[in-house]
Amino acid sequence: MVVRKGRTGGAWAGALVLVGTVALTAAGCAAPEDDGVPGGDPRRAVRGAAEELIRAGSAKAGTSMEMASGGTQVTIRGEGDYDFRRRTGTLRVMLPKGADEERGPQRPITELLVPGALYMKNRGAGVPADKWVRVDTTTLDDGNLVTGGATDPAAAAELLRGAREVAYVDEVDLAGVTVRHYRGITHIGEAARLASPQVRGSLAAAAKGFATDTVAFDAYLDGAGRLRKVRHQFSFSNQGRTVEVASTTLLYGFGTPVTVTLPDRKDIYTGRIEA
């Protein structure tokens, strides 16, 4: 659920570039069984993963984002909870050591994810420690697939709706759960057209902002057709440099209660963000 403490407002004058510089159910509504096995339809299984997460309701999430540019590589990790029906969640994102030395001891960036917006606390870059930054994700060139240092879990799943070239790889064990591994290419523009209304705007922004409309992925689905792990490979231009990003999302603990409390308007920073 989302708890609103007050009116949310305050636009951020500039889009972030990068943080630190994404079995049959009991009701019988999973995809047909042969979609998830060799000889079935891998594309149908992968495209249906987002719907299965909506049916599951919510989950715990772990994230990892590896960025490489000009011979430098950093990894940003996060963890939190996400409600796939309301498209709301919380993440605690930890920057790698040395990413922001002037801030002193590393503190997680707290992120609140809601349809069309990203809220961040402990952002740094000149933002007071007790203030939040609000970003309209529909205005970001990457649609918050990269900006927050973690791909929004709903966007990560909805991106698979545009999968076209999908192959079944193998059945593997993932943290004690047997999952089916699929590999393929998804098209951001098509995913945006097919996405749930709450996510459509962000993906549409990404479709316009990325240099290429295709994204390589590895997806792992359990016996209920639920997405357990997905890894996307993004490539885009940032200030004249090409940045390669590998974003991984892990999902587990389905049914976890999720409460998101949005900050009061007075607690949202509207000043200048340092580069």
C-alpha positions in Angstrom: 0.0 0.0 0.0 1.0 3.6 -0.4 0.7 6.0 2.5 0.6 9.7 1.5 1.7 12.0 4.2 1.0 15.1 2.2 1.0 16.5 -1.3 4.0 15.4 -3.3 5.6 17.9 -5.5 8.8 19.7 -6.4 10.5 19.0 -9.7 14.1 18.2 -10.0 15.7 20.7 -12.4 17.9 18.1 -14.2 17.6 14.4 -14.8 20.1 12.2 -13.0 22.8 10.7 -15.2 24.0 7.8 -13.0 23.7 7.2 -9.2 27.2 7.7 -7.8 28.7 9.8 -10.8 18.0 -2.7 -13.4 4.1 -24.5 -11.6 0.6 -23.7 -12.2 -0.9 -21.4 -9.6 -3.6 -22.6 -7.2 -6.1 -20.7 -9.3 -4.8 -22.3 -12.4 -3.9 -19.0 -14.1 -0.3 -19.6 -15.0 0.8 -20.0 -18.6 0.2 -23.5 -20.2 2.7 -26.0 -18.9 4.4 -26.7 -22.3 5.3 -23.0 -22.6 8.1 -23.5 -20.0 9.7 -26.7 -21.3 11.7 -27.6 -24.4 9.4 -27.9 -27.4 7.0 -25.3 -25.9 6.9 -21.6 -26.7 9.8 -19.9 -24.9 8.7 -16.4 -26.0 5.2 -16.9 -24.6 6.6 -18.0 -21.3 8.9 -15.0 -21.0 6.3 -12.5 -22.2 3.9 -13.8 -19.6 6.3 -13.4 -16.7 5.1 -9.9 -15.8 1.5 -11.1 -15.5 2.5 -13.9 -13.2 4.2 -11.4 -10.9 1.0 -9.4 -10.8 -0.9 -12.5 -9.7 1.8 -13.2 -7.1 1.2 -9.8 -5.7 4.5 -8.8 -4.1 8.1 -10.0 -3.4 11.4 -9.2 -1.8 14.0 -8.0 -4.3 17.7 -7.9 -4.6 19.4 -5.8 -7.2 22.9 -5.5 -8.7 24.0 -3.0 -11.3 27.4 -3.3 -13.0 28.6 -0.2 -14.9 31.7 -0.1 -17.2 33.0 2.9 -19.0 36.5 3.9 -20.1 38.1 0.9 -18.3 36.4 1.7 -15.0 33.8 -0.7 -13.5 31.6 -0.2 -10.5 28.9 -2.4 -8.9 25.9 -0.9 -7.1 23.8 -3.3 -4.9 20.4 -2.9 -3.4 17.6 -4.8 -1.6 14.0 -4.1 -0.7 10.4 -5.1 -1.3 8.0 -4.5 -4.2 4.3 -4.7 -4.8 3.6 -5.7 -8.4 -0.1 -4.9 -8.3 0.3 -1.3 -7.1 3.7 -0.8 -8.8 5.2 0.5 -5.5 8.3 -0.5 -3.6 11.3 0.4 -1.5 14.9 -0.2 -2.1 18.1 0.5 -0.1 20.9 1.0 -2.6 24.5 0.9 -1.5 27.1 2.8 -3.5 30.5 1.1 -3.9 33.3 2.2 -1.5 35.0 5.3 -2.8 32.1 6.3 -5.0 31.5 9.5 -2.9 34.4 9.9 -0.5 33.4 13.4 0.6 30.2 12.1 2.2 32.2 10.1 4.8 30.8 6.8 5.9 28.7 5.0 3.3 25.0 5.2 3.9 22.4 3.5 1.8 20.4 5.6 -0.6 16.7 5.0 0.3 14.5 4.8 -2.8 10.8 4.9 -3.0 9.3 3.6 -6.3 5.8 4.6 -7.4 4.2 4.9 -10.8 6.0 7.6 -12.8 8.3 8.8 -10.0 11.4 7.9 -8.0 12.1 9.4 -4.6 15.6 9.3 -3.1 17.1 10.1 0.3 20.8 10.3 1.1 21.3 11.1 -2.5 24.3 13.3 -1.9 25.4 15.7 -4.7 24.5 18.8 -2.6 21.1 17.5 -1.4 20.7 18.0 2.4 20.8 14.7 4.4 17.2 15.1 5.7 15.7 15.9 2.3 14.3 13.8 -0.5 14.7 14.2 -4.3 11.8 13.4 -6.5 12.4 12.4 -10.1 9.7 12.1 -12.8 10.8 8.8 -14.4 8.8 9.5 -17.6 11.3 12.4 -18.4 14.4 10.3 -17.9 16.2 9.1 -21.0 16.5 5.6 -19.5 13.0 5.5 -17.9 14.7 4.6 -14.6 16.1 1.4 -16.0 19.5 2.7 -14.9 19.3 6.1 -13.2 18.4 4.9 -9.7 21.3 2.5 -9.5 18.8 -0.3 -9.7 16.2 -1.2 -12.3 12.6 -0.8 -11.1 11.5 -4.4 -10.6 8.2 -3.8 -12.4 10.1 -2.2 -15.4 12.5 -5.1 -15.4 9.6 -7.6 -15.8 7.5 -5.4 -18.1 10.5 -5.0 -20.4 10.2 -8.8 -21.2 6.8 -8.2 -22.8 8.7 -7.1 -25.9 10.7 -10.3 -26.1 11.0 -11.6 -29.7 14.1 -13.8 -30.0 13.9 -16.2 -27.1 15.6 -19.6 -26.6 15.2 -22.1 -23.8 18.7 -22.7 -22.3 18.4 -25.2 -19.5 16.9 -26.0 -16.1 19.0 -24.9 -13.2 18.9 -24.5 -9.4 18.6 -21.0 -8.1 18.9 -20.7 -4.3 17.2 -24.1 -3.9 14.4 -23.4 -6.5 14.3 -25.2 -9.8 14.0 -22.6 -12.6 14.0 -22.5 -16.4 16.7 -20.3 -18.0 15.8 -18.4 -21.1 17.9 -16.1 -23.2 16.9 -13.6 -25.8 16.5 -10.1 -27.1 13.6 -7.7 -26.1 12.5 -4.6 -27.9 11.9 -1.6 -25.6 9.5 0.1 -27.9 7.3 -2.9 -28.2 7.5 -3.5 -24.4 6.3 0.0 -23.9 3.3 -0.5 -26.1 2.4 -3.7 -24.3 3.3 -2.6 -20.8 0.9 -2.1 -17.9 -0.4 1.6 -17.8 1.6 2.4 -14.6 4.9 1.5 -16.3 4.2 2.5 -19.9 5.4 6.1 -19.6 8.8 5.2 -18.2 9.4 2.5 -20.8 8.2 4.9 -23.6 10.8 7.4 -22.4 13.5 4.7 -22.4 12.5 3.7 -26.0 13.2 7.3 -27.1 16.4 7.7 -25.0 18.4 4.6 -25.7 20.6 4.5 -28.8 19.2 1.1 -29.7 15.8 -0.4 -29.2 17.0 -3.8 -28.3 18.2 -5.2 -25.0 19.7 -8.6 -24.4 18.4 -10.6 -21.4 18.7 -13.8 -19.4 15.5 -14.7 -17.6 14.8 -17.4 -15.0 11.2 -18.5 -14.4 10.0 -20.9 -11.7 7.3 -23.6 -12.1 4.6 -21.1 -11.6 5.9 -18.9 -14.4 7.1 -16.3 -12.0 10.2 -14.3 -12.7 12.9 -15.3 -10.2 15.9 -13.6 -11.8 16.5 -11.4 -14.8 19.7 -9.8 -16.2 19.5 -7.1 -18.8 22.4 -5.7 -20.8 22.1 -2.0 -21.5 24.3 0.2 -23.7 23.9 3.9 -24.0 25.7 7.2 -24.5 26.4 9.4 -21.4 28.2 12.7 -21.9 29.9 11.4 -25.0 31.0 8.1 -23.5 29.4 4.7 -24.1 28.4 3.1 -20.8 27.8 -0.6 -20.6 25.4 -1.7 -17.9 24.4 -5.1 -16.6 21.4 -4.9 -14.4 20.3 -8.0 -12.4 17.0 -8.3 -10.4 16.4 -11.2 -8.0 12.9 -11.9 -6.7 11.9 -14.1 -3.7 9.7 -14.2 -0.7 6.5 -13.8 -2.7 3.6 -12.3 -0.7 5.7 -10.0 1.4 3.7 -7.1 2.8 4.8 -3.8 1.2 4.1 -0.3 2.6 5.4 2.8 0.9 5.1 6.1 2.8 5.7 9.1 0.5 7.5 12.2 2.0 5.7 15.4 2.8 6.1 18.2 0.3 8.2 20.2 2.7 10.7 17.4 2.8 11.4 17.3 -0.9 14.4 19.2 -2.1 13.9 21.5 -5.1 17.3 23.1 -5.2 20.3 22.6 -7.5 21.7 19.1 -7.8 25.5 19.0 -8.2 26.9 17.1 -11.2 
